[in-house]
Amino acid sequence: MRRADIVALPYRTRPFGTRASGAFSDAVQLGKPVVATQSTWAGRLVADNDLGATFQEGDVAGFVAAARTVAADYETYR
C-alpha cells in the first residue's frame, strides 16, 4: 500500500454498499487517492470528501476514466 500511487477499489455494491474496507482506510491514512465504485461505502466517502474519483459498477470505461481523472490531477487528491 505504501508504494501505491492510486488505490483501486472496484468493489461490488453488494456486499460493500454498507461495509467498511480496510484497504480504503489504509489508503486514506496514507494519503493515497482512491478510485472506488459508486454506491459503495468507500465510493460515497470518496465522492463526499474529494478523495479521488468514482465509477458505476461494471462500467470498465468509467473505471478507466476515473483512474485517468485521478492521475491527471494527482496532487489534488493526495
Contact map, one row per residue, 1 for C-alpha under 8 A:
111100100000000000000000011000000000000000000000000000000000000000000000000000
111100000000000000000000000001000000000000000000000000000000000000000000000000
111110000000000000000000000000000000000000000000000000000000000000000000000000
111111100000000000000000000000010000000000000000000000000000000000000000000000
001111100000000000000000000000011000000000000000000000000000000000000000000000
000111110000000000000000000000011110000000000000000000000000000000000110000000
100111111000000000000001001000011110000000000000000000000000000000000000000000
000001111100000000000000000000000111000000000000000000000000000000000000000000
000000111110000000000001000000000111100000000000000000000000000000000000000000
000000011111000000000000000000000011100000000000000000001000000000000000000000
000000001111100100000000000000000001100100000000000000001000000000000000000000
000000000111111110000000000000000000100100000000000000001000000000000000000000
000000000011111110000000000000000000111100000000000000001000000000000000000000
000000000001111110000000000000000000000000000000000000000000000000000000000000
000000000001111111100000000000000000000000000000000000000000000000000000000000
000000000011111111110000000000000000000110000000000000000000000000000000000000
000000000001111111100000000000000000001110000000000000000000000000000000000000
000000000000001111110000000000000000000110000000000000000000000000000000000000
000000000000001111111000000000000000000110000000000000000000000000000000000000
000000000000000101111101000000000000000011000000000000000000000000000000000000
000000000000000000111111100000000000000001000000000000000000000000000000000000
000000000000000000011111110000000000000000000000000000000000000000000000000000
000000000000000000001111111000000000000000000000000000000000000000000000000000
000000101000000000011111111100000100000001000000000000000000000000000000000000
000000000000000000001111111110000000000000000000000000000000000000000000000000
100000000000000000000111111111000000000000000000000000000000000000000000000000
100000100000000000000011111111111100000000000000000000000000000000000000000000
000000000000000000000001111111111100000000000000001000000000000000000000000000
000000000000000000000000111111110000000000000000000000000000000000000000000000
010000000000000000000000011111110000000000000000000000000000000000000000000000
000000000000000000000000001111111000000000000000000000000000000000000000000001
000111100000000000000000001111111100000000000000000000000000000000000000000011
000011100000000000000000001100111110000000000000001100000000000000000100010011
000001111000000000000001001100011111000000000100001110000000000000000100000000
000001111100000000000000000000001111100000100100000111100000001001100100000000
000000011110000000000000000000000111110101100100000111100000000000000000000000
000000001111100000000000000000000011111101100000000001111000000000000000000000
000000000000100000000000000000000001111100110000000001111000000000000000000000
000000000000100010000000000000000000111110110000000000010000000000000000000000
000000000011100111100000000000000001111111110000000000000000000000000000000000
000000000000000111110000000000000000001111111000000000000000000000000000000000
000000000000000000011001000000000001100111111100000000000000000000000000000000
000000000000000000000000000000000011111111111110000011000000000000000000000000
000000000000000000000000000000000000011111111111000000000000000000000000000000
000000000000000000000000000000000000000011111111101000000000000000000000000000
000000000000000000000000000000000111000001111111111111000000000000000000000000
000000000000000000000000000000000000000000111111111111000000000000000000000000
000000000000000000000000000000000000000000011111110000000000000000000000000000
000000000000000000000000000000000000000000001111111000000000000000000000000000
000000000000000000000000000000000000000000000111111110000000000000000000000010
000000000000000000000000000100001100000000001110111110000000000000000000000011
000000000000000000000000000000001111000000000110011111000000000000000100000010
000000000000000000000000000000000111000000100110011111100000000001101100000000
000000000000000000000000000000000011110000100110000111110000001001000000000000
000000000000000000000000000000000011110000000000000011111010011001000000000000
000000000000000000000000000000000000111000000000000001111110011000000000000000
000000000111100000000000000000000000110000000000000000111110000000000000000000
000000000000000000000000000000000000000000000000000000011111000000000000000000
000000000000000000000000000000000000000000000000000000111111111000000000000000
000000000000000000000000000000000000000000000000000000000111111100000000000000
000000000000000000000000000000000000000000000000000000000011111110000000000000
000000000000000000000000000000000000000000000000000000110011111111000000000000
000000000000000000000000000000000010000000000000000001110011111111100000000000
000000000000000000000000000000000000000000000000000000000001111111110000000000
000000000000000000000000000000000000000000000000000000000000111111111000000000
000000000000000000000000000000000010000000000000000011100000011111111100000000
000000000000000000000000000000000010000000000000000010000000001111111110000000
000000000000000000000000000000000000000000000000000000000000000111111111000000
000000000000000000000000000000000000000000000000000010000000000011111111100000
000001000000000000000000000000001110000000000000000110000000000001111111110010
000001000000000000000000000000000000000000000000000000000000000000111111110000
000000000000000000000000000000000000000000000000000000000000000000011111110000
000000000000000000000000000000000000000000000000000000000000000000001111111110
000000000000000000000000000000001000000000000000000000000000000000000111111111
000000000000000000000000000000000000000000000000000000000000000000000000111111
000000000000000000000000000000000000000000000000000000000000000000000000111111
000000000000000000000000000000011000000000000000011100000000000000000100111111
000000000000000000000000000000111000000000000000001000000000000000000000011111
